Amino acid sequence: MQRTTRVLSLTEVGKSYLGHCRTIMDQISVAESEVAELLGSPSGRLRVSMSNVLGDRPTAVMCAEFLKRYPDIELDLQIEDRFVDLIEEGFDLCVRASDRFPDSSLIYKRVGDLRVQLMASPDYLAQYGHPQTASDLSKHVLISHRYSGSNTFAFEKDGDIEHVTFAKQVRVNGTAFVRHIVEQGVGIGFLPTYCRSAVEGGTNREDSQSQVLVPLLQDYTDGSITISLVYPDRTYTPLKVQKFNAFFEEWFKSYTVEG
C-alpha cells in the first residue's frame, strides 16, 4: 500500500498481488461449486442485487420458496437501482431491469418483459373521476418512482403518440411504496402488472389487506421493462447461481401477467 495525506492506494506490486488473490478465490469458488454439484445440493452465501421494481411481496414470496427448496443457501439480497460492479462488490448475480448492457465481460440473459400499467384505487377514481384519454391525466396526481426523472410521459394508441405532463408528481424511491400510496387513494401510478391485487374474474394473489387496483387507459399500449439476469463470465458458473437463475426464470414466466 502507499499512503499520502489524502489517499490510500495500492502500489503496482499490490495490484499484482490482489489480482493473483482474486484468481485463487475464483478457483476456490469453482472447486466448491463442483463439489456441491457432485453432492447434488447447492450451498453457501448467494449475493444478489435486484432492481427496485421487483422489490415487492411477490418477489419476496419467490425468494422464500427458493430458500425452502435449497435450505443450504444463505441469500444475501440487496434491493437497489444502480449498475453494481459485480466483481468489485462481490455479487454473484444481478437481476436487472434494463436493456442496457455496458460491460461485455458479463453474461446477460434476458428473462422477459415486465408489463407496466397505470393504476388507481377505486376510492381515488370515485373522488376524482376515471380518465378516459391520455389528455385527461394532466388533471391527476402521479405517484412515481424518483428515477422517472420527468413529469412528462408518452402514451401510444393505434400508432399515435401523445405526451402528457402531470400537474403534480410525488416521487419515492421504491416501487412497493408507490403501490402503497396509490392504494390509499391520493394519486395514480405506473406499476408492474403483478402489483394489481386483483382483476375482473381473477384471484387476489396479494396480501388480503391490499386494495384492489384498477388499470387505466387499457386501450393504450402498456409500457414494459426488460428483465435480465446478469452474472460474471467464469470458467464455471457456481451451482447456486445456476439454481437461482432457473428458479427465477420459472417464477417470472408463471407469475407475471402476459400480454
C-alpha positions, 0 to 999 in steps of 0.5 A: 500500500502507499499512503499520502495525506489524502489517499490510500492506494495500492502500489503496482506490486499490490495490484499484482498481488490482489489480482493473483488473490482474486484468481485463487478465490475464483478457483476456490469458488469453482472447486466448491461449486463442483463439489456441491454439484457432485453432492447434488445440493447447492450451498453457501452465501448467494449475493444478489442485487435486484432492481427496485421494481421487483422489490415487492411481496411477490418477489419476496414470496419467490425468494422464500420458496427458493430458500425452502427448496435449497435450505443450504443457501444463505441469500444475501439480497440487496434491493437497489437501482444502480449498475453494481460492479459485480466483481468489485462488490462481490455479487454473484448475480444481478437481476436487472431491469434494463436493456442496457448492457455496458460491460461485455465481460458479463453474461446477460440473459434476458428473462422477459418483459415486465408489463407496466400499467397505470393504476388507481384505487377505486376510492381515488377514481370515485373522488376524482373521476376515471380518465378516459384519454391520455389528455385527461391525466394532466388533471391527476396526481402521479405517484412515481418512482424518483428515477422517472426523472420527468413529469412528462410521459408518452402514451401510444394508441393505434400508432399515435403518440401523445405526451402528457405532463402531470400537474403534480408528481410525488416521487419515492424511491421504491416501487412497493411504496408507490403501490402503497400510496396509490392504494390509499387513494391520493394519486395514480401510478405506473406499476408492474402488472403483478402489483394489481391485487386483483382483476375482473374474474381473477384471484387476489394473489396479494396480501388480503389487506391490499386494495384492489387496483384498477388499470387505466387507459387499457386501450393504450399500449402498456409500457414494459421493462426488460428483465435480465439476469446478469452474472460474471463470465467464469470458467464455471458458473457456481451451482447456486447461481445456476439454481437461482437463475432457473428458479427465477426464470420459472417464477417470472414466466408463471407469475407475471401477467402476459400480454 
